[in-house]
Amino acid sequence: MELLTTIFYFLIVIGVLVFIHEFGHFIAARASKMRAEVFAFGIGPRLLGYNKVNGFTFGKFDDKIELGNHTDYRICAFPIGGYVKVSGMIDESMDKEFIKKPPQPWEYRAKPIWQRMIVITAGVIMNILLAFFIFYFITLFKGKTTYDTTTVGFVAKNSLAFEYGIKSNDIIKSINNSPINTWDEIISGVHIDHLGEPLQILINRNGKDTVIFIPKDKAISLTEKSFGLSPGNIQTVIADVLPDRPASGTGIQSGDIIISFNNEEIKSVQQLNDLIRTNSNTESKLVWSRDGNIMESSVTPGSDSAIGVLLSEKYTGPEKILTYNVLTAVPKTFKDMYYFGGEIFLKSIIKIIKGDIPFKKAIGGPVKIAKASAQSAEGGFLSFINFVALLSMSLAIINILPFPALDGGHFVMLLLEAIFRKPIPYKVQISLQYAGFIILLAFMLFVIYNDIISLN
């Protein structure tokens, strides 16, 4: 069931991103009076499709059918991409037949360079617009809430923070000389801003400043779980109780707050999960509260190290809450887009090139995207669409890179045509397209392989 859920959310994410991107190319081509012969979701053989000439059909499209100004909307075998086939353009379809004929008014090659540039960049523009509207929606309706604390509430045993001596009640003052004022800044400082760097964490313990140094080789693959820190004032809440599992017979319900497990006070979800895991097949005492009433029961985690509950965290400490209106949400949206889509993404690319971040750890493909899609969906609708926005920004940046077979590669060829006042020879375009496609395919296979082995 978990696998089906993961696949479901992956298809939603990829479907939205591919549709938006290709719709940009499609609508720009049609607006420029170019023919869009194919609008495909997925790559590879055509499974099924629809057009106004011969209706709904399965399998390969009969090339003898003349569509004229109509488009064949199709679903292809491999749902990891998509494309729009514009008449008179060297693209993913590798169609070269039009070269043998004189240019037609409806073809890409017959249009002015500025129109072709719009068509080429329209997909990237649509991805940026999608990210903008999602960030704007979240900013407008949710605002920004941060945990107004830098005090450590819990340190997970066997975590990196535990290994290097960070303790409960430590106050984090700075990370790599950058001042820290909220818990969100701790998370971004460790996992985003200083990714791939050694960490120098200044803490205050019992009124005395102490520096914790975590070397680069230890910090390079940190996750929130492996780092092991949680703020104070965290309640572990039951989100759902699964039927026919150990917890279902205890009387615990959704909304209940876990107080202790096996006589240990619970301060974070990670702590509870670790305790359940270490006490599999062992009867343990579970204590929780409901509307101020304390309840308890014995529960025995199964051999799968689970008791059959879904957990969430509720922060009850001081918060900073910022709200925005329809106007003030705009600059905040642009700031988020620059930070997540520009600064972080480009900094990460530079760190990968420099070797600060291992390539295998930094690059994620369909498997990792699928897993992240499902995890973001578990956090609720806003978490899920925020993930879609981040991917949309990444897709826009990747696609505009000046590499053959990407939109940026096509754009460079148009620039060269504008400079030299004549198009790049078709043989060169075709060779570059083939080379780029082969390299991208090899890269994708490597990324999928890397995804799979990283799951072990």
C-alpha positions as CSV (number, residue, x, y, z in Angstrom):
1,M,0.0,0.0,0.0
2,E,2.9,2.4,0.9
3,L,4.4,1.7,-2.5
4,L,1.2,2.5,-4.3
5,T,0.8,5.7,-2.4
6,T,4.4,6.7,-3.2
7,I,3.8,6.0,-6.9
8,F,0.5,7.9,-6.8
9,Y,2.1,11.1,-5.4
10,F,5.0,10.8,-7.8
11,L,2.7,10.7,-10.8
12,I,0.8,13.7,-9.5
13,V,4.0,15.8,-9.0
14,I,5.6,14.7,-12.4
15,G,2.2,15.1,-14.1
16,V,1.7,18.7,-12.9
17,L,5.3,19.8,-13.7
18,V,5.4,18.2,-17.1
19,F,2.0,19.4,-18.1
20,I,2.7,23.0,-17.0
21,H,6.1,23.0,-18.7
22,E,4.9,21.5,-22.0
23,F,1.7,23.6,-22.0
24,G,3.9,26.7,-22.0
25,H,5.6,25.5,-25.2
26,F,2.3,24.4,-26.6
27,I,0.4,27.6,-26.0
28,A,3.3,29.8,-27.2
29,A,3.6,27.8,-30.4
30,R,-0.1,28.0,-31.1
31,A,-0.1,31.8,-30.3
32,S,2.7,32.1,-32.9
33,K,0.6,30.2,-35.4
34,M,2.9,27.2,-35.4
35,R,1.5,23.7,-35.6
36,A,1.9,21.6,-32.5
37,E,1.7,18.0,-33.9
38,V,2.0,16.2,-30.6
39,F,1.4,17.0,-26.9
40,A,2.9,14.0,-25.1
41,F,2.9,13.0,-21.4
42,G,5.8,10.6,-20.9
43,I,8.4,9.5,-23.4
44,G,8.8,6.4,-25.5
45,P,6.1,4.5,-27.4
46,R,2.6,6.0,-27.6
47,L,0.2,4.0,-25.5
48,L,-3.0,5.9,-26.2
49,G,-4.1,9.3,-27.4
50,Y,-6.8,11.6,-28.9
51,N,-7.0,14.0,-31.8
52,K,-9.9,15.6,-33.7
53,V,-9.2,13.7,-36.9
54,N,-9.5,10.0,-35.9
55,G,-10.6,10.4,-32.3
56,F,-9.4,8.2,-29.4
57,T,-6.9,5.4,-30.4
58,F,-4.5,3.0,-28.8
59,G,-0.9,2.2,-29.8
60,K,1.3,3.8,-32.4
61,F,0.0,6.8,-34.3
62,D,-0.5,6.2,-38.1
63,D,1.9,8.7,-39.7
64,K,-0.2,8.7,-42.9
65,I,-3.0,10.6,-41.1
66,E,-2.8,14.3,-41.8
67,L,-3.7,16.3,-38.7
68,G,-3.4,19.7,-40.2
69,N,-3.7,22.3,-37.4
70,H,-4.9,19.7,-34.9
71,T,-2.8,18.0,-32.2
72,D,-2.4,14.4,-31.1
73,Y,-2.6,14.4,-27.3
74,R,-1.0,11.2,-26.1
75,I,0.3,9.3,-23.1
76,C,3.6,7.4,-23.7
77,A,5.1,4.4,-22.0
78,F,7.5,6.0,-19.5
79,P,5.9,8.7,-17.3
80,I,9.1,10.6,-16.5
81,G,8.9,13.5,-18.9
82,G,7.0,14.7,-21.9
83,Y,7.3,16.9,-25.0
84,V,5.5,19.0,-27.5
85,K,6.4,18.3,-31.2
86,V,6.3,21.6,-33.0
87,S,6.3,21.4,-36.8
88,G,9.7,22.3,-38.4
89,M,11.8,21.9,-35.3
90,I,14.6,19.5,-34.4
91,D,13.5,18.2,-31.1
92,E,13.0,15.0,-28.9
93,S,11.1,13.3,-31.7
94,M,14.2,13.4,-33.9
95,D,11.9,14.0,-36.9
96,K,14.1,15.0,-39.9
97,E,11.6,14.6,-42.8
98,F,10.6,18.2,-42.9
99,I,14.2,19.1,-43.8
100,K,13.7,17.7,-47.3
101,K,10.8,20.1,-48.0
102,P,10.7,23.9,-48.3
103,P,9.7,25.8,-45.1
104,Q,5.9,26.2,-44.6
105,P,4.3,29.2,-42.9
106,W,3.1,27.2,-39.9
107,E,6.6,25.7,-39.1
108,Y,8.9,26.7,-36.3
109,R,11.8,27.3,-38.7
110,A,9.7,29.8,-40.8
111,K,9.0,32.1,-37.9
112,P,11.1,35.1,-36.7
113,I,13.9,34.4,-34.2
114,W,12.1,36.3,-31.4
115,Q,9.0,34.2,-31.7
116,R,11.0,31.0,-31.6
117,M,12.8,32.3,-28.5
118,I,9.4,32.8,-26.8
119,V,8.4,29.3,-27.7
120,I,11.6,27.8,-26.4
121,T,11.6,29.6,-23.1
122,A,7.8,29.4,-22.5
123,G,8.1,26.1,-20.6
124,V,10.7,27.5,-18.2
125,I,8.5,30.7,-17.8
126,M,5.5,28.5,-16.9
127,N,7.5,26.6,-14.3
128,I,8.6,29.8,-12.7
129,L,5.0,31.2,-12.8
130,L,3.8,27.9,-11.2
131,A,6.3,28.3,-8.4
132,F,5.4,32.0,-7.9
133,F,1.7,31.3,-7.5
134,I,2.3,28.4,-5.1
135,F,4.7,30.4,-2.9
136,Y,2.4,33.4,-3.1
137,F,-0.6,31.3,-2.1
138,I,1.3,29.8,0.9
139,T,2.6,33.2,1.9
140,L,-0.8,34.9,1.7
141,F,-2.9,32.2,3.5
142,K,-0.3,30.8,5.9
143,G,2.1,33.6,6.5
144,K,5.3,32.6,8.2
145,T,5.4,31.0,11.6
146,T,8.8,30.3,13.2
147,Y,9.7,28.7,16.6
148,D,11.0,31.6,18.6
149,T,13.6,29.6,20.4
150,T,17.2,28.4,20.0
151,T,17.2,26.2,23.1
152,V,17.7,22.5,22.5
153,G,14.9,20.4,24.1
154,F,16.0,16.9,23.1
155,V,19.1,15.2,21.7
156,A,18.5,11.8,20.1
157,K,20.9,9.1,21.4
158,N,23.5,7.9,18.8
159,S,22.8,11.0,16.7
160,L,25.6,13.3,15.4
161,A,24.6,16.0,17.9
162,F,24.8,13.5,20.7
163,E,28.2,12.2,19.5
164,Y,29.7,15.7,19.5
165,G,28.3,16.6,22.9
166,I,25.3,18.9,22.3
167,K,22.9,18.5,25.3
168,S,19.4,19.4,26.3
169,N,19.0,23.0,27.4
170,D,22.0,24.2,25.3
171,I,21.3,27.5,23.6
172,I,22.6,27.7,20.0
173,K,23.9,31.2,19.3
174,S,25.6,30.9,15.9
175,I,26.5,28.5,13.1
176,N,29.6,29.2,11.1
177,N,29.6,32.7,12.6
178,S,26.1,33.4,11.3
179,P,23.9,34.5,14.3
180,I,20.9,32.3,15.1
181,N,17.6,33.7,16.4
182,T,15.0,31.0,15.7
183,W,14.8,27.3,15.4
184,D,14.1,27.6,11.7
185,E,17.5,29.3,11.3
186,I,19.1,26.3,13.0
187,I,17.5,23.9,10.5
188,S,18.4,26.0,7.5
189,G,21.9,26.7,8.8
190,V,22.8,23.1,9.3
191,H,20.9,21.5,6.4
192,I,20.8,24.2,3.7
193,D,23.0,27.3,4.1
194,H,26.2,25.4,5.1
195,L,25.5,22.1,3.3
196,G,28.8,20.4,2.5
197,E,30.8,22.6,5.0
198,P,32.3,21.8,8.4
199,L,30.1,23.1,11.1
200,Q,31.2,25.4,13.9
201,I,28.3,25.7,16.3
202,L,28.5,28.3,19.2
203,I,26.4,27.3,22.1
204,N,25.7,28.7,25.6
205,R,25.6,26.1,28.3
206,N,24.9,27.2,31.9
207,G,26.0,30.7,31.0
208,K,29.2,29.7,29.4
209,D,29.9,29.8,25.6
210,T,31.3,26.6,24.1
211,V,32.2,25.9,20.4
212,I,31.1,22.5,19.0
213,F,33.1,21.6,15.8
214,I,31.7,19.0,13.4
215,P,34.1,18.1,10.6
216,K,33.1,18.2,7.0
217,D,33.1,14.4,6.5
218,K,30.6,14.0,9.3
219,A,28.4,17.0,8.3
220,I,28.2,16.3,4.6
221,S,25.2,13.9,4.7
222,L,23.3,15.3,7.6
223,T,19.5,15.0,7.8
224,E,17.3,16.3,10.6
225,K,17.0,12.7,11.9
226,S,20.7,11.9,11.8
227,F,21.5,15.3,13.4
228,G,19.1,14.5,16.2
229,L,18.0,17.9,17.6
230,S,14.5,18.9,18.6
231,P,13.5,22.2,20.3
232,G,11.8,22.3,23.7
233,N,8.1,22.5,24.2
234,I,7.3,19.7,21.6
235,Q,4.3,17.4,22.1
236,T,4.1,14.1,20.3
237,V,0.6,13.7,19.1
238,I,-1.3,10.7,17.7
239,A,-2.4,11.6,14.1
240,D,-4.1,8.2,13.5
241,V,-4.3,4.7,14.9
242,L,-4.1,1.9,12.4
243,P,-6.6,-1.0,12.8
244,D,-5.5,-4.5,13.8
245,R,-2.1,-3.3,15.1
246,P,-0.8,-3.3,18.7
247,A,-1.9,0.2,19.5
248,S,-5.5,-0.3,18.4
249,G,-6.2,-2.4,21.5
250,T,-4.9,0.1,24.0
251,G,-7.8,2.6,23.6
252,I,-5.5,5.4,22.4
253,Q,-7.1,7.8,19.9
254,S,-6.3,10.5,17.4
255,G,-5.4,13.7,19.1
256,D,-4.0,12.1,22.2
257,I,-0.6,13.4,23.5
258,I,2.1,10.8,24.3
259,I,3.6,11.5,27.7
260,S,6.0,8.5,28.2
261,F,7.0,5.2,26.8
262,N,8.6,2.5,28.8
263,N,8.9,5.0,31.7
264,E,10.9,7.5,29.6
265,E,9.4,11.0,29.1
266,I,8.7,11.7,25.4
267,K,10.1,14.9,24.0
268,S,10.0,14.2,20.2
269,V,8.6,11.9,17.6
270,Q,12.1,10.7,16.8
271,Q,12.6,9.7,20.4
272,L,9.4,7.7,20.5
273,N,10.1,5.9,17.3
274,D,13.6,5.0,18.5
275,L,12.2,3.7,21.8
276,I,9.5,1.6,20.0
277,R,12.2,0.2,17.7
278,T,14.6,-0.8,20.5
279,N,11.7,-2.5,22.4
280,S,10.2,-4.6,19.6
281,N,8.5,-7.7,20.8
282,T,8.8,-6.4,24.4
283,E,5.8,-5.4,26.5
284,S,6.1,-1.7,27.3
285,K,4.1,0.9,29.3
286,L,2.5,3.6,27.2
287,V,1.2,6.8,28.9
288,W,-0.8,9.5,27.2
289,S,-3.1,12.4,28.0
290,R,-6.6,13.2,26.6
291,D,-8.3,16.5,27.5
292,G,-6.1,16.7,30.6
293,N,-6.8,13.1,31.8
294,I,-3.8,10.7,32.1
295,M,-4.3,7.3,30.6
296,E,-2.0,4.3,30.3
297,S,-1.8,0.8,28.8
298,S,0.7,-1.9,28.0
299,V,1.7,-2.3,24.3
300,T,4.0,-4.7,22.6
301,P,5.7,-3.4,19.4
302,G,5.6,-5.9,16.6
303,S,8.5,-7.6,14.9
304,D,8.4,-4.7,12.4
305,S,9.3,-2.3,15.2
306,A,6.0,-0.5,15.1
307,I,2.8,-0.2,17.1
308,G,0.6,1.0,14.4
309,V,0.2,4.8,15.0
310,L,0.9,7.8,12.8
311,L,2.6,10.6,14.7
312,S,2.9,14.3,14.5
313,E,4.6,17.0,16.5
314,K,2.9,20.0,18.1
315,Y,5.0,22.9,19.2
316,T,3.7,24.8,22.3
317,G,6.5,27.3,22.9
318,P,6.9,30.9,21.8
319,E,6.4,31.7,18.1
320,K,7.1,34.5,15.7
321,I,4.1,35.0,13.4
322,L,4.2,37.1,10.3
323,T,1.2,37.8,8.2
324,Y,1.0,39.2,4.7
325,N,-1.7,40.9,2.5
326,V,-2.1,40.7,-1.3
327,L,0.6,43.4,-1.8
328,T,3.2,42.5,0.9
329,A,3.0,38.8,-0.1
330,V,4.6,39.7,-3.5
331,P,8.1,40.7,-2.3
332,K,8.1,37.8,0.2
333,T,7.3,35.5,-2.7
334,F,10.1,36.8,-4.8
335,K,12.5,36.5,-1.9
336,D,11.5,32.8,-1.3
337,M,11.9,32.1,-5.0
338,Y,15.4,33.6,-5.1
339,Y,16.4,31.8,-1.9
340,F,15.1,28.4,-2.7
341,G,15.3,28.4,-6.5
342,G,18.3,30.6,-7.1
343,E,20.7,30.9,-4.1
344,I,20.4,27.4,-2.7
345,F,20.1,25.5,-6.0
346,L,23.0,27.4,-7.6
347,K,25.2,27.2,-4.5
348,S,24.6,23.5,-4.3
349,I,25.6,23.1,-8.0
350,I,28.8,25.0,-7.3
351,K,29.5,22.9,-4.2
352,I,29.0,19.7,-6.2
353,I,31.4,20.9,-8.9
354,K,34.0,21.9,-6.2
355,G,33.5,18.5,-4.6
356,D,32.2,19.8,-1.3
357,I,29.0,17.7,-1.7
358,P,29.4,14.1,-3.1
359,F,27.6,13.9,-6.4
360,K,25.9,10.6,-5.5
361,K,24.4,12.2,-2.3
362,A,23.4,15.4,-4.0
363,I,21.6,14.2,-7.1
364,G,18.1,12.6,-6.9
365,G,16.1,11.0,-9.6
366,P,12.6,9.5,-9.9
367,V,12.9,7.2,-6.9
368,K,14.0,9.9,-4.5
369,I,11.5,12.3,-6.0
370,A,8.7,9.7,-5.5
371,K,9.8,9.1,-1.9
372,A,10.0,12.9,-1.2
373,S,6.6,13.4,-2.8
374,A,4.9,10.9,-0.5
375,Q,6.7,12.3,2.6
376,S,5.7,15.9,1.7
377,A,2.1,14.8,1.2
378,E,2.1,13.3,4.7
379,G,2.8,16.8,6.0
380,G,-0.5,18.1,4.5
381,F,-1.6,20.0,1.4
382,L,0.6,23.1,1.9
383,S,3.7,20.9,2.5
384,F,2.9,19.0,-0.7
385,I,2.4,22.0,-3.0
386,N,5.5,23.7,-1.5
387,F,7.4,20.6,-2.6
388,V,5.9,21.0,-6.1
389,A,7.0,24.6,-6.2
390,L,10.6,23.8,-5.2
391,L,10.7,21.1,-7.9
392,S,9.2,23.5,-10.5
393,M,11.9,26.1,-9.8
394,S,14.6,23.4,-10.1
395,L,13.1,22.1,-13.3
396,A,13.1,25.7,-14.7
397,I,16.8,26.2,-13.8
398,I,17.9,22.9,-15.2
399,N,16.0,23.3,-18.4
400,I,17.5,26.7,-19.2
401,L,21.1,25.4,-18.9
402,P,22.9,25.8,-22.2
403,F,23.1,22.0,-22.9
404,P,22.0,20.2,-26.1
405,A,18.5,18.7,-25.9
406,L,17.5,21.1,-23.2
407,D,15.6,24.4,-23.8
408,G,18.7,26.3,-23.0
409,G,20.6,24.5,-25.7
410,H,17.9,25.4,-28.3
411,F,18.0,29.0,-27.0
412,V,21.8,29.2,-27.5
413,M,21.4,28.0,-31.1
414,L,18.9,30.8,-31.7
415,L,21.3,33.3,-30.2
416,L,24.0,32.1,-32.6
417,E,21.6,32.3,-35.5
418,A,20.8,35.9,-34.5
419,I,24.5,36.8,-34.2
420,F,25.6,35.2,-37.5
421,R,22.4,35.9,-39.3
422,K,21.9,32.4,-40.5
423,P,20.6,29.2,-38.9
424,I,22.9,26.5,-37.5
425,P,23.2,23.7,-40.2
426,Y,20.6,21.0,-39.6
427,K,23.4,18.3,-39.5
428,V,25.0,20.2,-36.6
429,Q,21.6,20.6,-34.8
430,I,20.8,16.9,-35.2
431,S,24.2,15.8,-34.1
432,L,24.0,18.0,-31.0
433,Q,20.5,16.8,-30.3
434,Y,21.5,13.2,-30.5
435,A,24.6,13.7,-28.3
436,G,22.6,15.7,-25.7
437,F,19.8,13.1,-25.6
438,I,22.3,10.2,-25.2
439,I,24.2,12.0,-22.4
440,L,20.9,12.9,-20.6
441,L,19.6,9.3,-21.0
442,A,22.9,7.9,-19.6
443,F,22.7,10.5,-16.8
444,M,19.1,9.5,-16.0
445,L,20.0,5.8,-15.9
446,F,22.9,6.6,-13.5
447,V,20.6,8.7,-11.3
448,I,18.0,5.9,-11.1
449,Y,20.7,3.4,-10.3
450,N,22.1,5.7,-7.6
451,D,18.5,6.2,-6.2
452,I,18.0,2.4,-5.9
453,I,21.4,1.6,-4.2
454,S,20.9,4.5,-1.8
455,L,17.7,2.9,-0.5
456,N,19.7,0.0,0.8
